[in-house]
Structure formats: C-alpha cells, structure tokens
C-alpha cells in the first residue's frame, strides 16, 4: 500500500465524555468487533482519564478529529496505562498514530509518570509493530485481559532520552 503524504496534527486535551471522544471510542469499538468479534469489555470510569492523573488527546487535521489516545494511572506508582490509540481509516498511513503516541508520552512525562504500559491484541499487528519500533518492550500481563492468550503487553521507560524518528 502506498504511503500518503504526511499532514500537520494539532493535538488537544479533551474530556472523556466529550462527544468527539465518544465518537472516536465508538469507532475503535467497531474495529474490535471486526477484529475480535466483540467490543472491548474493560470497564471505563471517565474520571480516570481526567487531568492531572489521566487525559485524552484528540488529534485534529484541518478541523477534523482524526484520532485519539488516552492515559490513566496504572496500579503501580509512577506508571500510566495507555488506552485506545486510534486513527480513523481515512487518515491512516500518514504517521498520525506515531505522532499521537509521542504526544501521549510527552504529556505523561509532564504529568510525572516514569513508565507507560499498554495492552493490545494479536489481531492488531500494526499496533504491535508501532510499539516495537518505538522502543516498547514486552511486560507481564495485567488488568482486565491479563490472562488472555490473544493479548500482548508492552511497556516503555519514560525517564531515558530517546530521539524521535
């Protein structure tokens, strides 16, 4: 598949209950149904995704919400859990997921987190490839899907410096 030209991404903090966030979350849920046959069943408390401990970022291109990513405090002190990194199909292959990932990492550092963990699934090879190329390494299973054979878990230390590609 041919890679499309990159675009400028304006990343803004939104509340989890914002209608644009709800729309993006519903779209990612649709992706889960296609890939796994069901929605993500993880219970969500919108308060966990509010500043200062959590956040939701929405990426905007030319006035259109094109993707999102969320972070919340994990069980371990200093650790943030990334949730639902998503880019709309119409805007994929432009590096936007990577830009959203970097924005989330930067915001997590600003919030005082020293590590990020995440769970993704084996039917999301693009996500796994992105995390691996960005320096995320396998970690032990955790959370709602801790024992699911279709899940993969990754972590990233935020304390070291790393050059952006």
Buried (B, 14 or more C-beta within 10 A) or exposed (E): EEEEEEBEBEBEEBBBEBEBBEEBBEBBBEBBEEEBEEEBEEEBEBEBBBEEBBBBBBBBBEEEBBBBBBBBBBEEEEBBBBBBBBBBEEBBBBBBBBBBBBBBBEBBBEBEBBBBBBBBBEBBEEBBEBBEEBEBEEBEBBBEBEEEEEBBBBBBEBEEEEEEE
